Amino acid sequence: MTRKIFLSVLTSLILLTSMGSVAGKGIDSIPSRVLILGNSITFHGAKPSVGWTGNWGMAASTAEKDYVHILQAKMKAVRPNVKLKSGNIAAGFERQFWKYNPDDFKDYKAFDPDLIILVIGENVDDAMAVKQGLGTYLGQFVKELSGRSNVKVCLVGSFWPNKNIDNIMKATAGQNNWSYVDLQGLYKERDKNTALNQYQNKGVGMHPSDQGMESIAERIWNSVQDWFVDQP
């Protein structure tokens, strides 16, 4: 009888410990520090010479309507305490990914992200992506941005059409068990998803309109939202 009671208590303790471990893992895996890095679609300071006066994602009518702020609102709706940091890495990484300087990104590493969202590709030279091995440098870059072994990563393809970049990014995501978001198709509907009809400068106008920004945010959120939900 005593043995049966002992075994019953021991089994209960094992189950409770196991449940606590699973629950803890679920909580720990929910992102609390989100780093979003991209290019002018992510952030561009005012440049009156080309007709751009904002200080947010280029071509969005207000800061709240660029994809970063839309994503932030979605994340905070389910996780109010989540912290988010974003930045433009077009010059530091995109245009020279094969010879970037890790020291340029120390502030981002210091943020200690547990979710990294890279929204790049538009400023990557397609031929150089193949020649220099973009995928290898993406993996290296992510490791330098976060020392966490369990960091979550979401790669987002280019808003503008390309021949090789998206394929390389998609393959890299698969090899590293990262999430990948395809933006192809959005630019085809230029009247709706770009600001070409709103700006005289074509370089600015080629950027996503409010609708385009919302579509980008929606596609990214559809890919990462499960990470913000408690797992049973």
C-alpha positions as CSV (number, residue, x, y, z in Angstrom):
1,M,0.0,0.0,0.0
2,T,2.8,2.4,1.0
3,R,4.6,1.5,-2.3
4,K,1.5,2.3,-4.3
5,I,1.1,5.7,-2.6
6,F,4.8,6.5,-3.2
7,L,4.5,5.6,-6.9
8,S,1.4,7.6,-7.3
9,V,3.0,10.7,-5.7
10,L,6.1,10.2,-7.7
11,T,4.1,10.0,-11.0
12,S,2.2,13.2,-10.1
13,L,5.4,15.0,-9.4
14,I,6.9,13.9,-12.7
15,L,3.8,15.0,-14.6
16,L,3.8,18.4,-12.8
17,T,7.4,19.0,-13.6
18,S,6.9,18.0,-17.2
19,M,3.9,20.3,-17.6
20,G,5.8,23.2,-15.9
21,S,8.7,22.6,-18.3
22,V,6.5,22.7,-21.4
23,A,4.6,25.8,-20.2
24,G,7.9,27.5,-19.4
25,K,9.2,26.7,-22.8
26,G,6.1,28.2,-24.4
27,I,6.4,31.4,-22.5
28,D,10.2,31.7,-23.2
29,S,9.6,31.2,-26.9
30,I,7.2,34.1,-27.2
31,P,9.2,37.0,-28.7
32,S,9.7,40.0,-26.4
33,R,12.4,41.9,-28.3
34,V,11.7,42.3,-32.0
35,L,14.3,43.7,-34.4
36,I,13.2,44.7,-37.9
37,L,15.9,45.7,-40.4
38,G,15.4,46.7,-43.9
39,N,15.9,49.6,-46.3
40,S,13.9,52.8,-47.3
41,I,10.7,50.8,-47.2
42,T,11.4,50.3,-43.5
43,F,12.7,53.8,-42.8
44,H,13.9,56.9,-44.7
45,G,14.6,60.3,-43.3
46,A,13.2,63.4,-45.0
47,K,14.7,64.3,-48.4
48,P,12.9,67.3,-49.7
49,S,15.0,67.3,-52.9
50,V,13.0,64.3,-54.2
51,G,9.7,65.4,-52.6
52,W,9.9,63.1,-49.5
53,T,9.4,64.9,-46.2
54,G,8.6,61.9,-43.9
55,N,10.7,60.2,-41.3
56,W,9.3,56.7,-41.6
57,G,8.8,54.0,-44.3
58,M,9.1,55.8,-47.6
59,A,5.9,56.7,-49.5
60,A,3.5,55.9,-46.6
61,S,1.3,58.9,-45.9
62,T,2.0,58.8,-42.1
63,A,4.3,56.9,-39.8
64,E,1.4,54.9,-38.5
65,K,0.7,53.6,-42.0
66,D,4.1,52.2,-42.8
67,Y,4.5,48.4,-42.4
68,V,6.7,48.7,-39.3
69,H,4.2,50.6,-37.3
70,I,1.3,48.4,-38.5
71,L,3.3,45.3,-37.4
72,Q,4.1,46.9,-34.1
73,A,0.4,47.6,-33.5
74,K,-0.5,44.0,-34.3
75,M,2.2,42.7,-31.9
76,K,1.3,45.0,-29.1
77,A,-2.4,44.0,-29.4
78,V,-1.5,40.5,-28.3
79,R,1.7,41.2,-26.4
80,P,1.6,44.8,-24.9
81,N,5.1,44.6,-23.4
82,V,6.9,43.6,-26.6
83,K,9.8,45.9,-27.5
84,L,10.6,46.7,-31.1
85,K,13.6,48.3,-32.7
86,S,14.0,49.0,-36.5
87,G,16.5,50.4,-38.8
88,N,17.7,51.0,-42.4
89,I,20.7,48.7,-43.3
90,A,20.7,49.4,-47.1
91,A,24.1,51.1,-47.1
92,G,25.6,49.0,-44.3
93,F,24.5,45.5,-45.5
94,E,22.3,45.3,-48.6
95,R,24.6,47.1,-51.1
96,Q,27.8,45.4,-49.8
97,F,26.7,42.3,-48.0
98,W,29.9,40.4,-48.9
99,K,32.1,43.0,-47.2
100,Y,29.9,44.6,-44.4
101,N,31.4,45.7,-41.2
102,P,29.9,43.9,-38.1
103,D,30.9,46.9,-36.0
104,D,28.2,49.0,-37.8
105,F,25.5,46.9,-36.2
106,K,26.6,46.8,-32.5
107,D,23.6,48.8,-31.4
108,Y,21.3,46.2,-32.9
109,K,23.2,43.3,-31.3
110,A,23.0,45.2,-28.0
111,F,19.2,45.2,-28.3
112,D,19.5,41.4,-27.9
113,P,16.6,40.4,-30.2
114,D,14.8,37.1,-29.9
115,L,13.0,37.7,-33.2
116,I,14.8,39.2,-36.2
117,I,12.8,40.3,-39.3
118,L,14.9,41.1,-42.3
119,V,13.0,42.9,-45.0
120,I,15.6,43.3,-47.7
121,G,16.5,42.5,-51.3
122,E,15.5,45.7,-53.1
123,N,19.0,47.1,-52.9
124,V,20.9,43.8,-53.4
125,D,22.4,43.5,-56.9
126,D,21.0,40.3,-58.4
127,A,24.2,39.2,-60.0
128,M,26.2,39.8,-56.9
129,A,23.7,37.8,-54.8
130,V,24.7,34.8,-56.9
131,K,28.4,35.6,-57.3
132,Q,29.1,36.4,-53.7
133,G,26.8,33.9,-52.0
134,L,24.1,36.0,-50.4
135,G,22.7,33.1,-48.4
136,T,26.0,32.5,-46.6
137,Y,26.3,36.1,-45.5
138,L,22.6,36.2,-44.3
139,G,23.3,33.3,-42.0
140,Q,26.5,34.9,-40.7
141,F,24.7,38.3,-40.3
142,V,21.9,36.8,-38.2
143,K,24.4,35.0,-35.9
144,E,26.2,38.3,-35.3
145,L,23.0,40.1,-34.5
146,S,21.9,37.7,-31.8
147,G,23.8,35.4,-29.5
148,R,20.7,33.5,-28.8
149,S,20.7,29.9,-30.0
150,N,16.9,29.9,-30.3
151,V,16.5,33.3,-32.0
152,K,13.5,33.3,-34.4
153,V,14.1,34.7,-37.9
154,C,11.8,35.8,-40.6
155,L,13.2,36.7,-44.0
156,V,11.1,38.8,-46.2
157,G,11.6,38.8,-50.0
158,S,11.8,41.8,-52.3
159,F,8.8,44.1,-53.0
160,W,10.3,44.7,-56.5
161,P,10.8,41.8,-59.0
162,N,14.1,40.1,-59.3
163,K,15.6,37.0,-60.9
164,N,17.7,35.3,-58.1
165,I,17.5,37.2,-54.8
166,D,14.1,35.8,-53.6
167,N,15.1,32.2,-54.5
168,I,18.3,32.5,-52.6
169,M,16.5,34.0,-49.5
170,K,13.8,31.3,-49.6
171,A,16.4,28.6,-49.8
172,T,18.4,30.1,-47.0
173,A,15.3,30.3,-44.8
174,G,14.6,26.6,-45.5
175,Q,18.2,25.6,-44.7
176,N,18.1,27.4,-41.3
177,N,14.5,26.6,-40.3
178,W,13.6,30.3,-40.6
179,S,10.3,31.7,-41.8
180,Y,10.1,33.2,-45.3
181,V,7.6,35.7,-46.6
182,D,7.1,36.2,-50.3
183,L,6.1,39.7,-51.5
184,Q,6.0,38.9,-55.2
185,G,2.8,39.9,-56.9
186,L,2.3,43.1,-55.0
187,Y,4.3,45.2,-57.4
188,K,2.3,43.9,-60.3
189,E,-0.7,45.9,-59.0
190,R,1.2,49.2,-59.1
191,D,-1.8,51.4,-59.2
192,K,-2.9,50.0,-55.8
193,N,0.3,49.0,-54.1
194,T,2.8,51.7,-55.1
195,A,2.8,55.5,-54.7
196,L,3.7,56.2,-58.4
197,N,0.6,58.3,-58.7
198,Q,1.4,60.3,-55.6
199,Y,5.0,61.4,-56.2
200,Q,6.6,63.1,-59.2
201,N,9.9,61.4,-58.3
202,K,9.7,57.8,-59.6
203,G,12.3,56.6,-57.1
204,V,9.9,57.6,-54.2
205,G,6.8,56.6,-56.1
206,M,8.0,53.0,-56.6
207,H,7.8,52.5,-52.9
208,P,4.7,50.9,-51.3
209,S,1.6,53.0,-50.9
210,D,-0.5,52.8,-47.8
211,Q,-2.2,49.8,-49.3
212,G,1.1,48.3,-50.2
213,M,2.5,48.8,-46.7
214,E,-0.6,47.2,-45.2
215,S,-0.3,44.2,-47.5
216,I,3.4,43.8,-46.6
217,A,2.6,44.0,-42.8
218,E,-0.3,41.5,-43.3
219,R,1.9,39.0,-45.0
220,I,4.6,39.2,-42.4
221,W,2.1,39.0,-39.6
222,N,0.5,35.9,-41.1
223,S,3.9,34.3,-41.0
224,V,5.0,35.3,-37.4
225,Q,1.7,35.6,-35.4
226,D,1.7,32.1,-34.1
227,W,5.0,32.9,-32.3
228,F,3.1,35.4,-30.2
229,V,0.5,33.0,-28.9
230,D,0.8,30.7,-25.9
231,Q,1.4,27.1,-27.0
232,P,-0.8,24.5,-25.2
